[in-house]
Amino acid sequence: MIFGDGSIVRDYLYIDDVIDALVTAAHISPSHRHFNIGSGIGHSLNEGRRRRDPGPCRRPTIERREARDFDLPISVLDASRARAELAWQPKVPFRQGLARTLDGLRQGTP
């Protein structure tokens, strides 16, 4: 389901990078307690649809809905504090994370 025209931009991370950031933060005592965990790079829903490798799976059904007032047009995070204090940064690029996610879905892995 896509709300609006698919042009909204988000800072997507592969789940392994999120878990790595959480585990890293849990094992140290940083001077700050709040961190943005992101790549600092935005991708639109339309870009994600264009970049996916269709592979052997069927083309997904996309349901379009009217744009929602509360959806920010762009949400990209500044993770510089996490990089500096946690020595953390994402390891999985957007395209690779998207491919891994689609492979998991094809295999029936949640």
ZAMARGU-4260 file (C-alpha; in steps of 0.2 Angstrom, whole numbers, plus 5000, padded with zeros to 4 digits):
<rodrens>
0) 5000/5000/5000 | 5007/5017/4995 | 5000/5033/5001 | 5001/5047/4989 | 5012/5047/4973
5) 5027/5037/4981 | 5038/5052/4981 | 5040/5052/5000 | 5058/5049/5006 | 5064/5039/5020
10) 5081/5033/5028 | 5079/5014/5026 | 5091/5003/5036 | 5093/4984/5035 | 5088/4976/5051
15) 5105/4968/5055 | 5112/4986/5055 | 5098/4992/5067 | 5102/4977/5079 | 5121/4980/5078
20) 5117/4998/5084 | 5106/4993/5098 | 5119/4980/5104 | 5133/4992/5103 | 5124/5005/5113
25) 5119/4992/5126 | 5137/4988/5129 | 5145/5005/5132 | 5141/5020/5142 | 5139/5034/5130
30) 5139/5052/5136 | 5122/5054/5127 | 5107/5043/5128 | 5098/5048/5112 | 5105/5043/5095
35) 5098/5044/5077 | 5101/5027/5069 | 5101/5029/5051 | 5111/5030/5035 | 5109/5048/5031
40) 5104/5044/5014 | 5086/5045/5008 | 5076/5034/4996 | 5059/5036/4989 | 5046/5022/4989
45) 5046/5024/4970 | 5065/5022/4970 | 5063/5006/4980 | 5051/4999/4968 | 5062/5003/4953
50) 5078/4996/4961 | 5071/4979/4967 | 5077/4964/4958 | 5061/4955/4952 | 5069/4938/4952
55) 5057/4923/4951 | 5044/4931/4962 | 5027/4938/4955 | 5025/4957/4953 | 5018/4963/4969
60) 5000/4971/4969 | 5001/4989/4974 | 4987/4998/4981 | 4987/5017/4980 | 4979/5027/4993
65) 4977/5046/4995 | 4992/5055/5003 | 4991/5057/5022 | 4993/5074/5030 | 5004/5068/5044
70) 5017/5060/5032 | 5033/5070/5031 | 5039/5072/5013 | 5057/5069/5018 | 5064/5060/5034
75) 5083/5057/5033 | 5093/5055/5049 | 5109/5063/5055 | 5118/5049/5063 | 5134/5058/5066
80) 5132/5056/5085 | 5130/5037/5084 | 5146/5037/5072 | 5156/5047/5085 | 5151/5040/5101
85) 5146/5022/5097 | 5159/5020/5082 | 5144/5013/5073 | 5138/5015/5055 | 5127/5005/5044
90) 5136/4991/5034 | 5122/4985/5022 | 5119/4997/5007 | 5101/5001/5003 | 5100/4990/4987
95) 5108/4975/4996 | 5097/4976/5011 | 5082/4977/4999 | 5088/4962/4990 | 5090/4952/5006
100) 5073/4957/5012 | 5065/4951/4996 | 5075/4935/4996 | 5069/4932/5014 | 5051/4935/5008
105) 5053/4923/4993 | 5059/4910/5005 | 5045/4913/5017 | 5057/4920/5031 | 5048/4933/5041
</rodrens>
